[in-house]
Amino acid sequence: MFPLFRLLARGFSDQSIGVGLAMDRRGIRTNGRDCNGYLDELAQRCMIQVVERSRTNGRIRKFRIHDLFRDLCISVAKKNRFFTTYNYSNEDDDVVTSRRLVVCDPYGYVRVQNAGTMMSYSIFRARSLLFFHLVLGGEGESFVAYCCSNLLGMANSAKRLLQHFFHSFRQLRVIHLNVSKGAGLVKRESYGINMPEEIGGLIHLRYLHVICYSCSLPSSIENLSNLQTLHLTGVVNFRLPKSLWKIQTLARFRCLPSNEFMPSSGIGCQKSLRILQNVRAGRWMRQLKELTSLRKLAITNISEKEQVDMLCESLCKLDHLTSLYLEIFVSLLATTTLFSSLPSHHNFRKLTISSFGLAPHTGLSGLSQNLANLSLERMKLARETVTALEGLQGLVVLQIRYCRILEDRLYFRGGFRRLRHLRLAHLERLRYMRIESGAMKDLAQLTIDTCINLAMVPEGLEHLASVKKLVVSGMPDGFVERIREGGEDIHKIQHIPSVDIKLKETLVFSI
């Protein structure tokens, strides 16, 4: 169904849940965890190729399929009327044959005069509607542009047809709208989607994913009593009504980190909410402790001591939390109690802290030993900080990004027994790094990204026989020359099977 051959496992799982295809081994509809089992089975049968797995739990995150296998899947699906594709190559075909419609029109070839065929399809059949790469703007707009720009609130004359459009999709369960603009045809701020009140009539809708510059949802969205997933990917400007938080079934909400979206005070009734990402800190955090089903949480712009206190009160009560992202603008010297309030149960595996304060080593040493993935961003790191991290025996992934190294050097003297992946990125003050004997015995991959003042390959790397891959990206020419054949540091990396050198996101050479 997807026009690209490289796919995200998250979208696959969420849409499978939306259409009711996700089931466990007993044939009972599930919440999506078993979808990962399906992907693992397909990978074992060599039907898909795994591109990326989670470094924390090993689940498939990205995968790809062969173009011939994709063609075979589409052929079998069409034969069994599982879905219908609609584009410039088959716009005259009879599309009233299946309950799932996929429209891919990156060049605007599907013409407006064929709207009648599409509309006749929508009235009775549709359960899933997926729009990919829809081009807006220009003369002689395509039908897709007509339905997804003019119809979606950009032209008053077309709103009546859009109202009829949604009124006809009473049985719709999945909507995916990927909207782009023609180059130089419309202003960036122009290609947006203003949903009409009639969308509230789609009472069976379970999945809504919008990809565009701006999006506005009406207050009638509270009538979507079965909505489980709301993704606003790529949406920079959006307006969401407070009535959104009246939907009791909402389980997954995602938006861009750049959006300063703050939930309303009614969020406490969301007992089914599992994913709440990239929302701004505010008074709503008083009800955070009531969201007992949360698995993933990301809060930005924590700028008041009172907000930190609300976090400390709530986090220890979220027994199912697995992943946490916090962007803090207050000094971490005053928030050491935050680290001791973090969940200590075995499910809590991933933590990202982004702050402009000094990292308190006393707080970091109190983190849960179950923590497997830790990212530190924009902090001031002292030597004591690294010493505190060495005590985290369960750590598998460690990322240090955009941090200020106070002493211009990093020493890893011991510990990190289970560490497999270490990534150092945009550490402008870092000039020297040393890994002592006995530290990071299981390290498999080291990534050094844009540490422009790092003079040489870390000392001690030659003693780490477990390292299988070294990735160097955005480093100056002097550093790269040291690891080329005959360079001064070649003896440090000659035991590593894979060495990738990247400059400006372009692969230079691999060893």
DAKAFEN-V322334 format. One record per backbone hydrogen bond with DSSP energy under -1.0 kcal/mol. NH is the residue of the N-H (numbers start at 1). CO is the residue of the C=O. Records with the same first field share a line. If there is no record, write none. Layout:
NH = CO ; CO
This chain:
7 = 63
9 = 61
12 = 8
13 = 9
14 = 10
15 = 11
16 = 12
17 = 13
18 = 14
19 = 15
21 = 16
22 = 16
24 = 28
27 = 24
30 = 22
35 = 32
38 = 34
39 = 35
40 = 36
41 = 37
42 = 38
43 = 39
44 = 40
45 = 41
46 = 43
47 = 42
49 = 64
51 = 62
52 = 62
54 = 59
58 = 54
61 = 52
62 = 52
63 = 7
64 = 49
65 = 5
70 = 66
71 = 67
72 = 68
73 = 69
74 = 70
75 = 71
76 = 72
77 = 73
78 = 74
79 = 75
80 = 76
81 = 78
82 = 77
84 = 100
86 = 102
90 = 87
93 = 90
101 = 128
102 = 84
103 = 130
104 = 86
105 = 132
114 = 111
115 = 112
118 = 114
119 = 115
120 = 116
121 = 117
122 = 118
123 = 119
125 = 121
127 = 99
128 = 99
129 = 174
130 = 101
131 = 176
132 = 103
134 = 178
143 = 110
146 = 142
147 = 143
148 = 144
149 = 145
150 = 145
151 = 146
154 = 149
155 = 150
158 = 155
162 = 158
163 = 159
164 = 160
165 = 161
166 = 162
167 = 163
168 = 164
172 = 169
173 = 127
174 = 127
175 = 207
176 = 129
177 = 209
178 = 131
179 = 211
180 = 134
182 = 136
185 = 182
190 = 187
192 = 190
193 = 214
194 = 152
195 = 216
199 = 196
200 = 197
201 = 198
202 = 199
203 = 201
205 = 202
206 = 173
207 = 173
208 = 229
209 = 175
210 = 231
211 = 177
213 = 191
215 = 237
216 = 193
217 = 239
221 = 218
222 = 219
223 = 220
224 = 221
225 = 223
227 = 224
228 = 206
229 = 206
230 = 252
231 = 208
232 = 254
233 = 210
236 = 213
237 = 213
239 = 215
244 = 241
245 = 242
246 = 243
247 = 244
250 = 247
251 = 228
252 = 228
253 = 275
254 = 230
259 = 256
261 = 259
267 = 264
269 = 266
270 = 267
271 = 269
274 = 251
275 = 251
276 = 296
277 = 253
279 = 298
280 = 261
281 = 300
285 = 282
286 = 283
287 = 284
288 = 285
290 = 287
291 = 288
292 = 290
294 = 291
295 = 274
296 = 274
297 = 323
298 = 276
299 = 325
300 = 279
302 = 327
303 = 301
308 = 304
309 = 305
310 = 306
311 = 307
312 = 308
313 = 309
314 = 310
315 = 311
317 = 314
318 = 315
319 = 317
321 = 318
322 = 295
323 = 295
324 = 350
325 = 297
326 = 352
327 = 299
328 = 354
329 = 302
334 = 331
335 = 332
338 = 335
348 = 345
349 = 322
350 = 322
351 = 373
352 = 324
353 = 375
354 = 326
355 = 377
359 = 380
364 = 360
365 = 361
366 = 363
367 = 364
371 = 368
372 = 349
373 = 349
374 = 397
375 = 351
376 = 399
377 = 353
378 = 401
380 = 357
381 = 404
386 = 382
387 = 383
388 = 384
389 = 385
390 = 386
391 = 388
392 = 389
393 = 391
395 = 392
396 = 372
397 = 372
398 = 421
399 = 374
400 = 423
401 = 376
402 = 425
404 = 379
406 = 381
408 = 405
410 = 432
412 = 434
420 = 396
421 = 396
422 = 445
423 = 398
424 = 447
425 = 400
426 = 449
428 = 426
430 = 427
431 = 408
432 = 408
434 = 410
435 = 459
436 = 412
439 = 436
440 = 415
443 = 440
444 = 420
445 = 420
446 = 469
447 = 422
448 = 471
449 = 424
450 = 473
452 = 450
454 = 451
455 = 431
459 = 433
461 = 458
463 = 460
464 = 461
465 = 463
467 = 464
468 = 444
469 = 444
470 = 498
471 = 446
472 = 500
473 = 448
474 = 502
480 = 476
481 = 477
483 = 480
487 = 484
489 = 482
490 = 487
492 = 489
496 = 493
498 = 468
500 = 470
501 = 509
502 = 472
503 = 506
506 = 503
508 = 501
511 = 499
